[in-house]
């Protein structure tokens, strides 16, 4: 009887150990799933980076450039309220003396290694009433092959 109990206990311990390892493996696969891509989070990160660059461009460069228009500034910006001010990645990457090559290196599809099209990746800035420095909305267009990969 003791031998049967010892064999049974060994089997329980072995089966328990195997189940424990399997559960850990399943949890690991769920957390670090190698079969899913990180495209959506990369798209969100690049979109956020482009929005930030567009905001900096508009507030710190563009708006200050049109400051010479004085009272005509609102009228001028009103003309872009529906069509927007389009600024591509190429121009955003070098407008304030940044190292444009370093900025452009950020805009790569990590999965396919496709470089974002620096002329078609852009922000569109829509000035809004009362047409001051912080009254605008931004639309982002990414051309990095992130949409095709799902």
C-alpha positions as CSV (number, residue, x, y, z in Angstrom):
1,X,0.0,0.0,0.0
2,X,2.9,2.4,0.8
3,X,4.4,1.8,-2.6
4,X,1.1,2.6,-4.3
5,X,0.8,5.8,-2.3
6,X,4.4,6.8,-3.1
7,X,3.9,6.2,-6.9
8,X,0.6,8.0,-6.7
9,X,2.2,11.0,-4.9
10,X,5.0,11.1,-7.5
11,X,2.5,11.1,-10.3
12,X,0.5,13.9,-8.7
13,X,3.7,16.0,-8.2
14,X,4.8,15.4,-11.8
15,X,1.3,16.2,-13.2
16,X,1.1,19.2,-10.9
17,X,4.5,20.4,-12.1
18,X,3.6,20.0,-15.7
19,X,0.3,21.8,-15.3
20,X,2.1,24.6,-13.5
21,X,4.6,25.0,-16.3
22,X,1.7,24.9,-18.9
23,X,-0.2,27.6,-17.0
24,X,2.9,29.8,-16.9
25,X,3.5,29.3,-20.6
26,X,-0.1,30.2,-21.4
27,X,0.1,33.4,-19.3
28,X,3.5,34.2,-21.0
29,X,1.9,33.9,-24.4
30,X,-1.0,36.0,-23.5
31,X,1.2,38.8,-22.0
32,X,4.0,38.7,-24.6
33,X,2.1,37.4,-27.6
34,X,4.6,37.0,-30.5
35,X,1.8,36.4,-33.0
36,X,0.3,39.9,-32.7
37,X,1.8,43.0,-34.1
38,X,2.4,46.2,-32.2
39,X,1.2,48.2,-35.2
40,X,-1.7,50.0,-33.5
41,X,0.4,51.3,-30.6
42,X,3.2,52.3,-33.1
43,X,0.6,54.2,-35.1
44,X,-0.7,55.9,-32.0
45,X,2.9,56.9,-31.0
46,X,3.7,58.3,-34.5
47,X,0.4,60.1,-34.6
48,X,1.1,61.7,-31.2
49,X,4.6,62.7,-32.3
50,X,3.4,64.2,-35.5
51,X,0.7,66.1,-33.6
52,X,3.3,67.5,-31.2
53,X,5.5,68.5,-34.1
54,X,2.6,70.2,-35.9
55,X,1.6,72.1,-32.7
56,X,5.1,73.3,-32.2
57,X,5.4,74.4,-35.8
58,X,2.1,76.3,-35.8
59,X,2.5,78.0,-32.4
60,X,6.2,78.7,-32.4
61,X,6.9,79.4,-36.0
62,X,3.9,79.8,-38.4
63,X,1.8,82.0,-36.1
64,X,4.8,84.2,-35.3
65,X,5.5,84.6,-39.0
66,X,2.1,85.9,-39.8
67,X,2.2,88.2,-36.8
68,X,3.3,90.9,-39.2
69,X,-0.2,90.9,-40.6
70,X,-1.5,92.6,-37.4
71,X,-5.3,93.1,-37.6
72,X,-5.5,91.1,-40.8
73,X,-4.2,87.9,-39.2
74,X,-7.7,86.6,-38.3
75,X,-8.9,87.3,-41.8
76,X,-5.9,85.5,-43.3
77,X,-6.3,82.4,-41.0
78,X,-10.1,82.3,-41.7
79,X,-9.1,81.4,-45.3
80,X,-7.5,78.2,-44.1
81,X,-10.3,77.3,-41.7
82,X,-11.8,74.7,-44.0
83,X,-8.9,73.7,-46.3
84,X,-6.2,73.7,-43.6
85,X,-2.5,74.4,-43.6
86,X,-0.7,71.3,-44.8
87,X,2.8,70.8,-43.5
88,X,4.7,67.6,-44.5
89,X,7.1,65.6,-42.4
90,X,10.0,66.8,-44.4
91,X,9.3,70.4,-43.5
92,X,8.3,69.6,-39.9
93,X,11.6,67.7,-39.4
94,X,13.7,70.8,-40.2
95,X,11.8,73.9,-39.4
96,X,13.5,74.8,-36.2
97,X,17.0,73.6,-36.8
98,X,16.5,70.1,-35.5
99,X,18.6,67.3,-36.9
100,X,16.1,66.3,-39.6
101,X,17.8,62.9,-40.2
102,X,17.4,62.0,-36.5
103,X,13.7,63.1,-36.6
104,X,13.0,61.1,-39.7
105,X,14.5,58.0,-38.3
106,X,11.6,57.9,-35.8
107,X,9.1,57.6,-38.6
108,X,9.7,54.0,-39.7
109,X,7.2,51.1,-39.6
110,X,9.0,48.8,-37.1
111,X,7.5,45.6,-38.5
112,X,8.1,46.1,-42.2
113,X,11.0,48.6,-41.9
114,X,9.1,50.9,-44.4
115,X,10.2,54.5,-44.0
116,X,7.3,56.9,-43.7
117,X,6.9,59.0,-46.9
118,X,8.2,62.3,-45.8
119,X,6.1,64.2,-48.4
120,X,2.8,62.4,-47.9
121,X,3.1,62.0,-44.1
122,X,1.8,65.4,-42.9
123,X,-0.3,67.4,-40.5
124,X,-3.2,69.5,-41.6
125,X,-3.7,72.5,-39.2
126,X,-7.2,74.0,-39.2
127,X,-7.2,77.4,-37.6
128,X,-10.3,78.1,-35.5
129,X,-12.1,81.2,-34.2
130,X,-10.9,83.4,-32.5
131,X,-7.8,82.6,-34.6
132,X,-5.2,83.1,-31.8
133,X,-2.0,81.1,-31.3
134,X,-3.8,78.2,-29.5
135,X,-7.0,78.0,-31.5
136,X,-6.7,75.2,-34.0
137,X,-7.2,71.5,-34.5
138,X,-4.8,69.1,-36.2
139,X,-5.4,66.2,-38.5
140,X,-2.6,63.7,-39.0
141,X,-1.9,61.6,-42.2
142,X,0.6,58.8,-41.8
143,X,2.0,57.1,-44.9
144,X,4.2,54.3,-43.4
145,X,2.4,51.1,-44.4
146,X,0.7,50.9,-40.9
147,X,-2.8,50.7,-42.4
148,X,-2.2,47.8,-44.7
149,X,-0.9,45.6,-41.9
150,X,-3.6,44.3,-39.7
